[in-house]
Amino acid sequence: MASKRTQEILDIFEKMYGRQTRCYLNYEEPWQLLVATILSAQCTDARVNIITKDLFVKYKTIADIAGADISEFEQDIKQAGFYHSKAKNIIACAKMLTREFGGEVPSDIDELTQLPGVGRKTANVIRGNIYGIDSIVVDTHVKRISKRLGLTGEDDPEKIEFELMKRVPKDYWILINMWFITFGRTVCKAQSPKCQECQLAGYCREQDHPRKSSRKIQQKAPRSRKA
């Protein structure tokens, strides 16, 4: 059972967004959502949807991706960023799916996280959206909102996931994924939150949200990083 404070926060979100959930990534088949989610690491969902619109016409099955030329595939997904590692992981993932799972995307968390490029976040996207399994997806928005609302004091995504699982009733798990992501994109932004418009300002643990330096920091993605 949620604490009184946590339930109040959930009630406000429900009044704001209702109980309808939708995935921001476009897909028709489970494997397409898996590929799109891997592509979405450090890339906007809008950009991924542009890429996959043509990608899923060119590669009609997971077997097509498994047999893709990696250099050509890199060019197909180049706009997603970090395309060398993403292409390597997606093709390796496709090969493992066809070889060990008959081309079907598994629902088990341990089986999913064995796939190249698939960490708990990606696995929970699949479990929640494809199989309707109550799961919490900790992306940058969920992490930021959870900390600002005092629902977690952790920084590690996996620790945040398990802490939210303890604090938030199970029937809200999939909902908060959509609520926090929508809220994080439109109101509680990372560098310029709209605090004056925020319906949850009274629950915020950060009194000030100083704008971060606009200085660009070059980042390199670990080759074997899983999302």
C-alpha atoms as an extended CHARMM CRD file, in Angstrom:
* protein
*
       227  EXT
         1         1  MET       CA              0.0000000000        0.0000000000        0.0000000000  PROA      1               0.0000000000
         2         2  ALA       CA              1.2780000000        3.4560000000       -0.8880000000  PROA      2               0.0000000000
         3         3  SER       CA              1.9320000000        6.0700000000        1.7580000000  PROA      3               0.0000000000
         4         4  LYS       CA             -0.5520000000        8.9520000000        2.0010000000  PROA      4               0.0000000000
         5         5  ARG       CA              1.9240000000       11.2840000000        0.2860000000  PROA      5               0.0000000000
         6         6  THR       CA              2.6800000000        8.8510000000       -2.5420000000  PROA      6               0.0000000000
         7         7  GLN       CA             -1.0230000000        8.1960000000       -3.1410000000  PROA      7               0.0000000000
         8         8  GLU       CA             -1.6910000000       11.9350000000       -3.3000000000  PROA      8               0.0000000000
         9         9  ILE       CA              0.9890000000       12.2480000000       -5.9860000000  PROA      9               0.0000000000
        10        10  LEU       CA             -0.5080000000        9.3540000000       -7.9490000000  PROA      10              0.0000000000
        11        11  ASP       CA             -4.0010000000       10.8460000000       -7.6670000000  PROA      11              0.0000000000
        12        12  ILE       CA             -2.7770000000       14.1470000000       -9.1140000000  PROA      12              0.0000000000
        13        13  PHE       CA             -1.1170000000       12.3800000000      -12.0240000000  PROA      13              0.0000000000
        14        14  GLU       CA             -4.2980000000       10.4190000000      -12.6810000000  PROA      14              0.0000000000
        15        15  LYS       CA             -6.3520000000       13.6200000000      -12.7720000000  PROA      15              0.0000000000
        16        16  MET       CA             -3.8350000000       15.1180000000      -15.1900000000  PROA      16              0.0000000000
        17        17  TYR       CA             -3.3990000000       12.1980000000      -17.5950000000  PROA      17              0.0000000000
        18        18  GLY       CA             -6.0450000000        9.5690000000      -16.8220000000  PROA      18              0.0000000000
        19        19  ARG       CA             -5.3680000000        5.8410000000      -16.9090000000  PROA      19              0.0000000000
        20        20  GLN       CA             -4.8040000000        5.4850000000      -20.6280000000  PROA      20              0.0000000000
        21        21  THR       CA             -1.3270000000        4.3400000000      -21.6190000000  PROA      21              0.0000000000
        22        22  ARG       CA              0.3570000000        4.4460000000      -24.9740000000  PROA      22              0.0000000000
        23        23  CYS       CA              3.8470000000        3.7730000000      -26.2020000000  PROA      23              0.0000000000
        24        24  TYR       CA              5.6000000000        6.6860000000      -27.8920000000  PROA      24              0.0000000000
        25        25  LEU       CA              7.5050000000        4.3380000000      -30.1870000000  PROA      25              0.0000000000
        26        26  ASN       CA              5.7160000000        3.1430000000      -33.3240000000  PROA      26              0.0000000000
        27        27  TYR       CA              5.6260000000       -0.6100000000      -33.9300000000  PROA      27              0.0000000000
        28        28  GLU       CA              3.3860000000       -3.4290000000      -35.1340000000  PROA      28              0.0000000000
        29        29  GLU       CA              5.3490000000       -6.5130000000      -34.0850000000  PROA      29              0.0000000000
        30        30  PRO       CA              7.0800000000       -7.2420000000      -30.7470000000  PROA      30              0.0000000000
        31        31  TRP       CA             10.5120000000       -7.4550000000      -32.3980000000  PROA      31              0.0000000000
        32        32  GLN       CA              9.9580000000       -4.0050000000      -33.9040000000  PROA      32              0.0000000000
        33        33  LEU       CA              9.3990000000       -2.4950000000      -30.4600000000  PROA      33              0.0000000000
        34        34  LEU       CA             12.5450000000       -4.2530000000      -29.2470000000  PROA      34              0.0000000000
        35        35  VAL       CA             14.6040000000       -2.7910000000      -32.0920000000  PROA      35              0.0000000000
        36        36  ALA       CA             13.0540000000        0.6640000000      -31.6560000000  PROA      36              0.0000000000
        37        37  THR       CA             13.7580000000        0.6600000000      -27.9160000000  PROA      37              0.0000000000
        38        38  ILE       CA             17.4120000000       -0.2250000000      -28.4550000000  PROA      38              0.0000000000
        39        39  LEU       CA             17.6180000000        2.6040000000      -30.9910000000  PROA      39              0.0000000000
        40        40  SER       CA             16.0370000000        5.0430000000      -28.5210000000  PROA      40              0.0000000000
        41        41  ALA       CA             19.0370000000        5.0620000000      -26.1770000000  PROA      41              0.0000000000
        42        42  GLN       CA             20.2330000000        8.6860000000      -26.1240000000  PROA      42              0.0000000000
        43        43  CYS       CA             17.8820000000        9.4500000000      -29.0200000000  PROA      43              0.0000000000
        44        44  THR       CA             14.3880000000       10.9400000000      -29.0320000000  PROA      44              0.0000000000
        45        45  ASP       CA             11.3870000000        8.7360000000      -29.7130000000  PROA      45              0.0000000000
        46        46  ALA       CA             10.3460000000       11.1120000000      -32.4960000000  PROA      46              0.0000000000
        47        47  ARG       CA             13.6670000000       10.5830000000      -34.2610000000  PROA      47              0.0000000000
        48        48  VAL       CA             13.4540000000        6.8150000000      -33.7920000000  PROA      48              0.0000000000
        49        49  ASN       CA              9.9770000000        6.7900000000      -35.3380000000  PROA      49              0.0000000000
        50        50  ILE       CA             11.3320000000        8.5800000000      -38.3970000000  PROA      50              0.0000000000
        51        51  ILE       CA             14.1270000000        6.0090000000      -38.7290000000  PROA      51              0.0000000000
        52        52  THR       CA             11.9550000000        2.9330000000      -38.1890000000  PROA      52              0.0000000000
        53        53  LYS       CA              9.3170000000        4.0980000000      -40.6720000000  PROA      53              0.0000000000
        54        54  ASP       CA             11.7160000000        3.1410000000      -43.4830000000  PROA      54              0.0000000000
        55        55  LEU       CA             13.7020000000        0.5510000000      -41.5280000000  PROA      55              0.0000000000
        56        56  PHE       CA             10.7200000000       -1.7440000000      -40.9910000000  PROA      56              0.0000000000
        57        57  VAL       CA              9.8160000000       -1.5370000000      -44.6710000000  PROA      57              0.0000000000
        58        58  LYS       CA             13.3150000000       -2.5720000000      -45.6800000000  PROA      58              0.0000000000
        59        59  TYR       CA             13.6350000000       -5.2850000000      -43.0120000000  PROA      59              0.0000000000
        60        60  LYS       CA             10.2690000000       -7.0100000000      -42.8100000000  PROA      60              0.0000000000
        61        61  THR       CA             11.1900000000       -9.7230000000      -40.3120000000  PROA      61              0.0000000000
        62        62  ILE       CA             13.6360000000      -10.2360000000      -37.4730000000  PROA      62              0.0000000000
        63        63  ALA       CA             15.3730000000      -12.7860000000      -39.7070000000  PROA      63              0.0000000000
        64        64  ASP       CA             15.9810000000      -10.0190000000      -42.2510000000  PROA      64              0.0000000000
        65        65  ILE       CA             17.8130000000       -8.0140000000      -39.6000000000  PROA      65              0.0000000000
        66        66  ALA       CA             19.7310000000      -11.0770000000      -38.4540000000  PROA      66              0.0000000000
        67        67  GLY       CA             21.0720000000      -11.4410000000      -41.9970000000  PROA      67              0.0000000000
        68        68  ALA       CA             21.7320000000       -7.7440000000      -42.5720000000  PROA      68              0.0000000000
        69        69  ASP       CA             25.1030000000       -6.4010000000      -43.6470000000  PROA      69              0.0000000000
        70        70  ILE       CA             26.3570000000       -4.4740000000      -40.6500000000  PROA      70              0.0000000000
        71        71  SER       CA             27.8800000000       -1.6180000000      -42.6650000000  PROA      71              0.0000000000
        72        72  GLU       CA             24.6430000000       -1.1240000000      -44.5540000000  PROA      72              0.0000000000
        73        73  PHE       CA             22.5850000000       -1.3980000000      -41.3690000000  PROA      73              0.0000000000
        74        74  GLU       CA             24.7560000000        1.2290000000      -39.6970000000  PROA      74              0.0000000000
        75        75  GLN       CA             23.8330000000        3.6610000000      -42.4460000000  PROA      75              0.0000000000
        76        76  ASP       CA             20.1560000000        2.7530000000      -42.0880000000  PROA      76              0.0000000000
        77        77  ILE       CA             20.1710000000        3.7670000000      -38.4040000000  PROA      77              0.0000000000
        78        78  LYS       CA             22.8870000000        6.4170000000      -38.4590000000  PROA      78              0.0000000000
        79        79  GLN       CA             20.5750000000        9.2470000000      -37.4050000000  PROA      79              0.0000000000
        80        80  ALA       CA             19.9210000000        7.4830000000      -34.0890000000  PROA      80              0.0000000000
        81        81  GLY       CA             23.4690000000        8.1790000000      -32.9180000000  PROA      81              0.0000000000
        82        82  PHE       CA             26.0110000000        5.6830000000      -31.5920000000  PROA      82              0.0000000000
        83        83  TYR       CA             25.0830000000        3.6840000000      -34.6640000000  PROA      83              0.0000000000
        84        84  HSD       CA             28.1640000000        1.4470000000      -34.6290000000  PROA      84              0.0000000000
        85        85  SER       CA             27.3350000000       -0.1070000000      -31.2490000000  PROA      85              0.0000000000
        86        86  LYS       CA             23.5810000000       -0.0580000000      -31.8670000000  PROA      86              0.0000000000
        87        87  ALA       CA             23.9160000000       -1.8370000000      -35.2200000000  PROA      87              0.0000000000
        88        88  LYS       CA             26.2040000000       -4.4450000000      -33.6810000000  PROA      88              0.0000000000
        89        89  ASN       CA             23.8130000000       -5.0690000000      -30.7850000000  PROA      89              0.0000000000
        90        90  ILE       CA             20.6320000000       -5.1230000000      -32.8730000000  PROA      90              0.0000000000
        91        91  ILE       CA             21.9950000000       -7.5940000000      -35.4160000000  PROA      91              0.0000000000
        92        92  ALA       CA             23.4470000000       -9.7930000000      -32.6510000000  PROA      92              0.0000000000
        93        93  CYS       CA             20.1140000000       -9.5840000000      -30.8160000000  PROA      93              0.0000000000
        94        94  ALA       CA             18.2300000000      -10.5830000000      -33.9790000000  PROA      94              0.0000000000
        95        95  LYS       CA             20.5310000000      -13.5490000000      -34.4960000000  PROA      95              0.0000000000
        96        96  MET       CA             20.0190000000      -14.7390000000      -30.9390000000  PROA      96              0.0000000000
        97        97  LEU       CA             16.2480000000      -14.3700000000      -31.2220000000  PROA      97              0.0000000000
        98        98  THR       CA             16.1190000000      -16.4210000000      -34.4100000000  PROA      98              0.0000000000
        99        99  ARG       CA             18.5890000000      -19.0240000000      -33.1520000000  PROA      99              0.0000000000
       100       100  GLU       CA             17.4040000000      -19.5350000000      -29.5760000000  PROA      100             0.0000000000
       101       101  PHE       CA             13.8330000000      -18.2410000000      -29.4280000000  PROA      101             0.0000000000
       102       102  GLY       CA             12.4270000000      -19.1140000000      -32.8360000000  PROA      102             0.0000000000
       103       103  GLY       CA             12.1860000000      -15.4590000000      -33.7750000000  PROA      103             0.0000000000
       104       104  GLU       CA              9.8270000000      -14.7150000000      -30.8790000000  PROA      104             0.0000000000
       105       105  VAL       CA             10.5650000000      -12.0350000000      -28.2890000000  PROA      105             0.0000000000
       106       106  PRO       CA             10.5250000000      -13.6420000000      -24.8100000000  PROA      106             0.0000000000
       107       107  SER       CA              8.6120000000      -12.2240000000      -21.8600000000  PROA      107             0.0000000000
       108       108  ASP       CA             10.9250000000      -13.4700000000      -19.1130000000  PROA      108             0.0000000000
       109       109  ILE       CA             13.1350000000      -10.7320000000      -17.6860000000  PROA      109             0.0000000000
       110       110  ASP       CA             16.1890000000      -12.9830000000      -17.4490000000  PROA      110             0.0000000000
       111       111  GLU       CA             15.8250000000      -14.1990000000      -21.0330000000  PROA      111             0.0000000000
       112       112  LEU       CA             15.3180000000      -10.6620000000      -22.3050000000  PROA      112             0.0000000000
       113       113  THR       CA             18.3880000000       -9.3060000000      -20.5490000000  PROA      113             0.0000000000
       114       114  GLN       CA             20.5090000000      -12.0590000000      -22.0950000000  PROA      114             0.0000000000
       115       115  LEU       CA             19.9140000000      -10.4590000000      -25.4900000000  PROA      115             0.0000000000
       116       116  PRO       CA             22.6990000000       -8.1620000000      -26.7540000000  PROA      116             0.0000000000
       117       117  GLY       CA             21.9250000000       -4.5120000000      -26.0810000000  PROA      117             0.0000000000
       118       118  VAL       CA             18.9960000000       -5.2920000000      -23.7820000000  PROA      118             0.0000000000
       119       119  GLY       CA             19.0850000000       -4.1690000000      -20.1620000000  PROA      119             0.0000000000
       120       120  ARG       CA             16.3010000000       -3.9390000000      -17.5980000000  PROA      120             0.0000000000
       121       121  LYS       CA             14.8610000000       -0.7360000000      -19.0530000000  PROA      121             0.0000000000
       122       122  THR       CA             14.4110000000       -2.2100000000      -22.5330000000  PROA      122             0.0000000000
       123       123  ALA       CA             13.2100000000       -5.5180000000      -21.0940000000  PROA      123             0.0000000000
       124       124  ASN       CA             10.5540000000       -3.7580000000      -19.0300000000  PROA      124             0.0000000000
       125       125  VAL       CA              9.3550000000       -1.7950000000      -22.0620000000  PROA      125             0.0000000000
       126       126  ILE       CA              8.7240000000       -5.1260000000      -23.7860000000  PROA      126             0.0000000000
       127       127  ARG       CA              7.1360000000       -6.7480000000      -20.7530000000  PROA      127             0.0000000000
       128       128  GLY       CA              4.7780000000       -3.8460000000      -20.1330000000  PROA      128             0.0000000000
       129       129  ASN       CA              3.7760000000       -2.9720000000      -23.6900000000  PROA      129             0.0000000000
       130       130  ILE       CA              3.7780000000       -6.3970000000      -25.3500000000  PROA      130             0.0000000000
       131       131  TYR       CA              2.8210000000       -8.7520000000      -22.5520000000  PROA      131             0.0000000000
       132       132  GLY       CA              0.9660000000       -6.4350000000      -20.1710000000  PROA      132             0.0000000000
       133       133  ILE       CA              3.2300000000       -7.4450000000      -17.3060000000  PROA      133             0.0000000000
       134       134  ASP       CA              3.3410000000       -4.7540000000      -14.6300000000  PROA      134             0.0000000000
       135       135  SER       CA              6.8190000000       -3.2620000000      -14.9870000000  PROA      135             0.0000000000
       136       136  ILE       CA              8.5750000000        0.0050000000      -14.2030000000  PROA      136             0.0000000000
       137       137  VAL       CA             10.7590000000        1.5020000000      -16.9090000000  PROA      137             0.0000000000
       138       138  VAL       CA             13.4250000000        3.8170000000      -15.4870000000  PROA      138             0.0000000000
       139       139  ASP       CA             14.5090000000        6.1690000000      -18.2420000000  PROA      139             0.0000000000
       140       140  THR       CA             15.9470000000        9.6710000000      -17.7350000000  PROA      140             0.0000000000
       141       141  HSD       CA             12.4890000000       11.2010000000      -17.1850000000  PROA      141             0.0000000000
       142       142  VAL       CA             11.3440000000        8.5990000000      -14.6560000000  PROA      142             0.0000000000
       143       143  LYS       CA             14.6400000000        8.9320000000      -12.8050000000  PROA      143             0.0000000000
       144       144  ARG       CA             14.4260000000       12.7300000000      -12.6780000000  PROA      144             0.0000000000
       145       145  ILE       CA             10.7500000000       12.9450000000      -11.6810000000  PROA      145             0.0000000000
       146       146  SER       CA             11.0970000000       10.2250000000       -9.0420000000  PROA      146             0.0000000000
       147       147  LYS       CA             13.9860000000       12.0640000000       -7.3900000000  PROA      147             0.0000000000
       148       148  ARG       CA             12.3690000000       15.4830000000       -7.5500000000  PROA      148             0.0000000000
       149       149  LEU       CA              9.1640000000       14.1500000000       -6.0050000000  PROA      149             0.0000000000
       150       150  GLY       CA             11.1100000000       12.3760000000       -3.2850000000  PROA      150             0.0000000000
       151       151  LEU       CA             10.0340000000        8.8990000000       -4.3640000000  PROA      151             0.0000000000
       152       152  THR       CA             13.6550000000        7.7710000000       -4.4670000000  PROA      152             0.0000000000
       153       153  GLY       CA             17.0260000000        8.9390000000       -3.2890000000  PROA      153             0.0000000000
       154       154  GLU       CA             18.9080000000        6.5700000000       -5.5580000000  PROA      154             0.0000000000
       155       155  ASP       CA             20.8610000000        7.3400000000       -8.7340000000  PROA      155             0.0000000000
       156       156  ASP       CA             21.2440000000        3.8500000000      -10.1500000000  PROA      156             0.0000000000
       157       157  PRO       CA             18.3010000000        3.0020000000      -12.4780000000  PROA      157             0.0000000000
       158       158  GLU       CA             17.9730000000       -0.5600000000      -11.1920000000  PROA      158             0.0000000000
       159       159  LYS       CA             17.8820000000        0.6010000000       -7.5660000000  PROA      159             0.0000000000
       160       160  ILE       CA             15.3010000000        3.2350000000       -8.5040000000  PROA      160             0.0000000000
       161       161  GLU       CA             13.1970000000        0.5590000000      -10.2080000000  PROA      161             0.0000000000
       162       162  PHE       CA             13.1090000000       -1.6430000000       -7.1010000000  PROA      162             0.0000000000
       163       163  GLU       CA             12.4910000000        1.2940000000       -4.7650000000  PROA      163             0.0000000000
       164       164  LEU       CA              9.5250000000        2.4520000000       -6.8620000000  PROA      164             0.0000000000
       165       165  MET       CA              8.2110000000       -1.1120000000       -6.8710000000  PROA      165             0.0000000000
       166       166  LYS       CA              8.0980000000       -0.9360000000       -3.0660000000  PROA      166             0.0000000000
       167       167  ARG       CA              6.5590000000        2.5340000000       -2.8650000000  PROA      167             0.0000000000
       168       168  VAL       CA              4.0530000000        2.4360000000       -5.7290000000  PROA      168             0.0000000000
       169       169  PRO       CA              1.1320000000       -0.0550000000       -5.9020000000  PROA      169             0.0000000000
       170       170  LYS       CA              1.5540000000       -2.6090000000       -8.6740000000  PROA      170             0.0000000000
       171       171  ASP       CA             -1.4730000000       -1.4700000000      -10.6660000000  PROA      171             0.0000000000
       172       172  TYR       CA              0.2240000000        1.9030000000      -11.1540000000  PROA      172             0.0000000000
       173       173  TRP       CA              3.5510000000        0.5940000000      -12.4460000000  PROA      173             0.0000000000
       174       174  ILE       CA              2.7970000000        0.8060000000      -16.1670000000  PROA      174             0.0000000000
       175       175  LEU       CA              0.8650000000        4.0340000000      -15.6550000000  PROA      175             0.0000000000
       176       176  ILE       CA              3.7210000000        5.9000000000      -13.9830000000  PROA      176             0.0000000000
       177       177  ASN       CA              5.9610000000        5.0770000000      -16.9200000000  PROA      177             0.0000000000
       178       178  MET       CA              3.6950000000        7.1110000000      -19.1960000000  PROA      178             0.0000000000
       179       179  TRP       CA              2.8100000000        9.7290000000      -16.5900000000  PROA      179             0.0000000000
       180       180  PHE       CA              6.3820000000       10.5290000000      -15.5890000000  PROA      180             0.0000000000
       181       181  ILE       CA              7.6580000000       10.5310000000      -19.1720000000  PROA      181             0.0000000000
       182       182  THR       CA              4.8800000000       12.8570000000      -20.3630000000  PROA      182             0.0000000000
       183       183  PHE       CA              5.3130000000       15.1070000000      -17.3200000000  PROA      183             0.0000000000
       184       184  GLY       CA              9.0850000000       15.1680000000      -17.7800000000  PROA      184             0.0000000000
       185       185  ARG       CA              8.8030000000       16.1700000000      -21.4200000000  PROA      185             0.0000000000
       186       186  THR       CA              6.1920000000       18.8720000000      -20.9980000000  PROA      186             0.0000000000
       187       187  VAL       CA              6.5170000000       20.3340000000      -17.4920000000  PROA      187             0.0000000000
       188       188  CYS       CA              9.3320000000       19.0260000000      -15.2950000000  PROA      188             0.0000000000
       189       189  LYS       CA             12.1030000000       19.3420000000      -17.8590000000  PROA      189             0.0000000000
       190       190  ALA       CA             15.7150000000       18.6940000000      -16.9680000000  PROA      190             0.0000000000
       191       191  GLN       CA             17.1420000000       22.1740000000      -17.5330000000  PROA      191             0.0000000000
       192       192  SER       CA             14.1160000000       24.4670000000      -17.6860000000  PROA      192             0.0000000000
       193       193  PRO       CA             11.2560000000       23.0440000000      -15.6060000000  PROA      193             0.0000000000
       194       194  LYS       CA              7.9860000000       24.9810000000      -15.6610000000  PROA      194             0.0000000000
       195       195  CYS       CA              7.7370000000       25.2090000000      -11.8980000000  PROA      195             0.0000000000
       196       196  GLN       CA              5.0850000000       27.9610000000      -11.9840000000  PROA      196             0.0000000000
       197       197  GLU       CA              2.7780000000       25.6650000000      -13.9640000000  PROA      197             0.0000000000
       198       198  CYS       CA              3.5020000000       22.5040000000      -12.0020000000  PROA      198             0.0000000000
       199       199  GLN       CA              0.5520000000       20.8990000000      -10.2340000000  PROA      199             0.0000000000
       200       200  LEU       CA              2.9860000000       18.8900000000       -8.1210000000  PROA      200             0.0000000000
       201       201  ALA       CA              5.1520000000       21.7970000000       -6.9380000000  PROA      201             0.0000000000
       202       202  GLY       CA              4.0300000000       21.2430000000       -3.3510000000  PROA      202             0.0000000000
       203       203  TYR       CA              5.5670000000       17.7720000000       -3.4220000000  PROA      203             0.0000000000
       204       204  CYS       CA              8.8550000000       18.7410000000       -5.0560000000  PROA      204             0.0000000000
       205       205  ARG       CA             11.9870000000       18.1530000000       -2.9980000000  PROA      205             0.0000000000
       206       206  GLU       CA             14.0260000000       20.6390000000       -5.0380000000  PROA      206             0.0000000000
       207       207  GLN       CA             13.3890000000       24.2490000000       -4.1940000000  PROA      207             0.0000000000
       208       208  ASP       CA             15.4400000000       25.5030000000       -7.1000000000  PROA      208             0.0000000000
       209       209  HSD       CA             16.2170000000       24.0060000000      -10.4770000000  PROA      209             0.0000000000
       210       210  PRO       CA             19.3010000000       25.9000000000      -11.6510000000  PROA      210             0.0000000000
       211       211  ARG       CA             19.7200000000       25.7350000000      -15.3900000000  PROA      211             0.0000000000
       212       212  LYS       CA             22.6310000000       23.4960000000      -16.2130000000  PROA      212             0.0000000000
       213       213  SER       CA             25.5200000000       24.8000000000      -18.2130000000  PROA      213             0.0000000000
       214       214  SER       CA             24.8550000000       24.7600000000      -21.9380000000  PROA      214             0.0000000000
       215       215  ARG       CA             28.4400000000       23.7760000000      -22.5040000000  PROA      215             0.0000000000
       216       216  LYS       CA             28.4310000000       20.6720000000      -24.6210000000  PROA      216             0.0000000000
       217       217  ILE       CA             30.1440000000       17.6600000000      -23.1430000000  PROA      217             0.0000000000
       218       218  GLN       CA             31.2600000000       15.0220000000      -25.5760000000  PROA      218             0.0000000000
       219       219  GLN       CA             30.1290000000       11.5880000000      -24.5030000000  PROA      219             0.0000000000
       220       220  LYS       CA             31.1860000000        8.1610000000      -25.6560000000  PROA      220             0.0000000000
       221       221  ALA       CA             28.8910000000        5.1660000000      -25.3590000000  PROA      221             0.0000000000
       222       222  PRO       CA             30.3760000000        1.9750000000      -23.9140000000  PROA      222             0.0000000000
       223       223  ARG       CA             30.5000000000       -0.6930000000      -26.5650000000  PROA      223             0.0000000000
       224       224  SER       CA             28.5890000000       -3.2880000000      -24.5880000000  PROA      224             0.0000000000
       225       225  ARG       CA             26.2320000000       -0.9650000000      -22.7480000000  PROA      225             0.0000000000
       226       226  LYS       CA             22.7210000000       -2.2720000000      -22.2150000000  PROA      226             0.0000000000
       227       227  ALA       CA             19.6960000000       -0.0680000000      -21.7870000000  PROA      227             0.0000000000
